[in-house]
Amino acid sequence: MPELLPFSTALRERSSAAHSGSEHAGFMADLMRGEGTREDYVALVAQHWFIYEALESAASRMAADPVAATFISDKLTRLPALEADLEFLIGADWREQITPLPTTERYVTRIREVGATWAGGFVAHHYTRYLGDLSGGLFIGKLMARRFGFETNGIGFYIFGDIADPGEFKERYRAQLDAAPWDEAEQQRVIDEVLVAYRFNTDLFTDLAAAKAAANASVVA
């Protein structure tokens, strides 16, 4: 009889194709290759603010849930760093300068929905964002710093000053996933929600590319 995979391993394997597809979406691929502009990066940071505002608001609500609470850590909080980045990148009036794209609005609605009613769904979005931030996100931050001449201002979102060892933190997080009291059906629901989260990410990059194309077209016109 084959040995059952730990849930965290099954989750990673089942979502790897969606993760890769999101990473290599055109807008993000261009930014990573150095073909994107500073304005492209700012546009991405702006959308992140809406997403993390919803996620961290949900974390405040879910802190009383015995399962969800094990995954919530102040060390992961990104909103203050995003707000400092936006003030640096856009100016003191950054709140008046940013608006959510259609996919971001749907993404935020989904996070708020599961973050109010379903611990497993909240954890799915929490996992997708923060473990990604502690993996490829650290590399993205360094790449953007080199590309646009940032030091810490502008890339604070990617700096986890309170996490000395991201690898160890991720391993502990995966152990918490394995220990979550979910039966097979609930584990499948969580995996499905992680796939939903990756789809939102991929669709957001499509939206960002479309918004850029529309802005360029209006300048030409």
Phi and psi in degrees as a GROMACS rama.xvg file:
@    title "Ramachandran Plot"
@    xaxis  label "Phi"
@    yaxis  label "Psi"
@TYPE xy
-64.9516  144.57  PRO-2
-72.62  134.995  GLU-3
-70.2798  136.668  LEU-4
-71.9228  144.217  LEU-5
-56.9102  148.539  PRO-6
-57.9709  -41.5411  PHE-7
-61.7744  -35.1993  SER-8
-70.5549  -45.4256  THR-9
-59.6953  -41.1143  ALA-10
-62.5089  -46.4564  LEU-11
-63.3886  -43.5556  ARG-12
-67.8882  -42.2659  GLU-13
-68.9043  -23.9685  ARG-14
-105.351  1.93784  SER-15
-63.3655  -39.1712  SER-16
-66.3756  -42.0899  ALA-17
-65.5906  -38.5712  ALA-18
-62.7391  -47.1824  HIS-19
-63.0134  -41.758  SER-20
-61.9766  -38.6115  GLY-21
-68.5498  -44.3238  SER-22
-59.0662  -35.4668  GLU-23
-100.416  12.9356  HIS-24
-60.2788  146.714  ALA-25
-50.9232  -50.0667  GLY-26
-59.5028  -47.5287  PHE-27
-70.4919  -37.9094  MET-28
-61.6305  -41.599  ALA-29
-62.5919  -43.0088  ASP-30
-62.9404  -40.9408  LEU-31
-70.4394  -32.0074  MET-32
-81.0022  -4.37245  ARG-33
88.5126  8.89904  GLY-34
-92.4767  -13.1583  GLU-35
-82.7523  162.425  GLY-36
-101.863  171.68  THR-37
-60.2617  -37.9077  ARG-38
-63.1763  -35.8668  GLU-39
-62.8968  -43.6839  ASP-40
-63.3289  -43.283  TYR-41
-61.167  -40.7435  VAL-42
-60.7726  -39.2297  ALA-43
-66.6963  -45.1282  LEU-44
-59.1402  -41.0687  VAL-45
-60.2941  -43.2953  ALA-46
-68.089  -34.3556  GLN-47
-59.4693  -36.4765  HIS-48
-59.2958  -45.0639  TRP-49
-64.0605  -40.6198  PHE-50
-66.0282  -46.4941  ILE-51
-76.4283  -26.3077  TYR-52
-62.9894  -42.1986  GLU-53
-67.875  -43.8655  ALA-54
-66.7053  -41.8587  LEU-55
-79.0978  -24.4423  GLU-56
-67.2302  -41.4239  SER-57
-63.393  -37.6126  ALA-58
-61.7208  -37.917  ALA-59
-62.8335  -39.202  SER-60
-72.4275  -36.6866  ARG-61
-82.079  -5.04121  MET-62
-61.5026  -22.4792  ALA-63
-87.1423  -8.04308  ALA-64
-82.4349  128.043  ASP-65
-64.0298  -28.9283  PRO-66
-83.4861  -51.7719  VAL-67
-61.3915  -36.6854  ALA-68
-60.0455  -28.5782  ALA-69
-66.636  -21.056  THR-70
-94.8422  -14.4014  PHE-71
-85.5103  129.524  ILE-72
-144.128  134.362  SER-73
-60.5076  -23.4317  ASP-74
-65.5404  -20.0576  LYS-75
-91.0742  -15.4422  LEU-76
-54.5409  127.332  THR-77
-112.261  -16.4118  ARG-78
-60.8094  -46.2053  LEU-79
-59.3767  -39.4205  PRO-80
-66.1207  -41.2185  ALA-81
-61.6602  -41.6524  LEU-82
-66.5462  -38.8099  GLU-83
-66.1844  -40.0734  ALA-84
-61.3648  -45.1363  ASP-85
-66.3103  -36.6543  LEU-86
-64.3287  -39.5979  GLU-87
-68.4805  -42.7279  PHE-88
-79.4233  -33.5457  LEU-89
-114.03  -42.5847  ILE-90
130.314  175.789  GLY-91
-62.3832  -24.0494  ALA-92
-94.9918  27.6396  ASP-93
-58.7339  -32.4586  TRP-94
-61.7802  -33.3845  ARG-95
-79.8483  -12.649  GLU-96
-96.7752  -11.7327  GLN-97
-115.513  145.995  ILE-98
-139.529  147.835  THR-99
-74.1918  141.256  PRO-100
-76.9582  163.747  LEU-101
-53.7534  -44.7138  PRO-102
-64.5444  -39.4804  THR-103
-60.1089  -41.1215  THR-104
-61.4767  -42.7798  GLU-105
-67.9556  -40.0493  ARG-106
-60.5518  -48.78  TYR-107
-61.7528  -41.815  VAL-108
-59.8904  -42.2308  THR-109
-66.481  -43.783  ARG-110
-60.9628  -43.4225  ILE-111
-65.0309  -37.8615  ARG-112
-64.1918  -54.776  GLU-113
-72.0291  -29.1157  VAL-114
-70.9911  -10.8745  GLY-115
-104.637  -15.2039  ALA-116
-132.166  -17.5456  THR-117
-146.275  108.369  TRP-118
-59.7083  -43.8932  ALA-119
-62.3518  -39.2484  GLY-120
-67.1399  -40.3806  GLY-121
-60.0569  -46.4403  PHE-122
-62.439  -36.5876  VAL-123
-57.7597  -45.3185  ALA-124
-73.9117  -37.2579  HIS-125
-59.9754  -47.8217  HIS-126
-60.6465  -48.3944  TYR-127
-60.9036  -43.2158  THR-128
-75.3588  -57.9275  ARG-129
-74.5545  -37.3894  TYR-130
-70.0826  -29.9046  LEU-131
-66.0415  -40.9148  GLY-132
-62.2772  -36.0303  ASP-133
-83.8062  -1.17697  LEU-134
-113.005  -99.106  SER-135
-62.4167  -27.6532  GLY-136
-59.8091  -36.643  GLY-137
-63.479  -38.5662  LEU-138
-68.7063  -41.6939  PHE-139
-59.2955  -44.0014  ILE-140
-57.989  -45.9862  GLY-141
-64.8169  -38.3004  LYS-142
-65.0652  -44.5437  LEU-143
-66.2051  -35.3667  MET-144
-61.245  -45.5649  ALA-145
-67.4988  -42.0912  ARG-146
-66.0813  -40.5888  ARG-147
-113.98  6.40371  PHE-148
74.2968  25.1629  GLY-149
-78.2403  153.8  PHE-150
-103.948  -86.7488  GLU-151
-114.14  -33.9749  THR-152
-62.0511  129.568  ASN-153
99.1167  -22.0752  GLY-154
-127.714  21.7347  ILE-155
-58.7967  -29.7513  GLY-156
-55.6177  -34.1968  PHE-157
-91.8487  3.19797  TYR-158
-107.639  114.091  ILE-159
-102.46  80.2587  PHE-160
-64.9939  -21.4194  GLY-161
-94.7886  2.1403  ASP-162
-115.275  101.845  ILE-163
-68.6756  -36.1888  ALA-164
-131.937  93.128  ASP-165
-57.8473  -36.4936  PRO-166
-62.2425  -44.3491  GLY-167
-65.9301  -39.8888  GLU-168
-61.7285  -43.3653  PHE-169
-65.7147  -38.6428  LYS-170
-63.651  -40.4527  GLU-171
-65.033  -39.0319  ARG-172
-62.9268  -43.9511  TYR-173
-65.5133  -35.5516  ARG-174
-64.0943  -35.5655  ALA-175
-67.4053  -37.0737  GLN-176
-60.6475  -44.5433  LEU-177
-65.2432  -28.882  ASP-178
-88.9514  -8.97474  ALA-179
-61.535  138.206  ALA-180
-81.6241  56.5644  PRO-181
-105.456  134.751  TRP-182
-78.331  179.271  ASP-183
-60.5275  -39.2763  GLU-184
-65.2395  -40.5617  ALA-185
-71.2052  -37.761  GLU-186
-59.1606  -40.6912  GLN-187
-64.062  -40.0087  GLN-188
-61.875  -40.4627  ARG-189
-65.0408  -44.7571  VAL-190
-59.4557  -43.8877  ILE-191
-60.6272  -37.363  ASP-192
-72.518  -32.9187  GLU-193
-61.5063  -41.0643  VAL-194
-63.8348  -36.6285  LEU-195
-61.0035  -44.594  VAL-196
-61.7275  -43.5565  ALA-197
-64.6295  -35.8786  TYR-198
-63.449  -42.472  ARG-199
-59.2119  -42.4435  PHE-200
-61.2594  -46.018  ASN-201
-63.5548  -44.1094  THR-202
-65.1396  -32.8878  ASP-203
-63.7845  -41.1829  LEU-204
-63.6513  -35.4799  PHE-205
-63.6757  -43.8995  THR-206
-60.8718  -43.9903  ASP-207
-62.2807  -41.0187  LEU-208
-64.4634  -41.3143  ALA-209
-65.4681  -41.8743  ALA-210
-64.3112  -38.5158  ALA-211
-64.7197  -44.6759  LYS-212
-62.1083  -41.8068  ALA-213
-64.9514  -40.9483  ALA-214
-65.2332  -41.5562  ALA-215
-64.3881  -38.9015  ASN-216
-65.5308  -37.845  ALA-217
-69.5746  -33.0319  SER-218
-66.6462  -44.1578  VAL-219
-63.0597  -42.3609  VAL-220
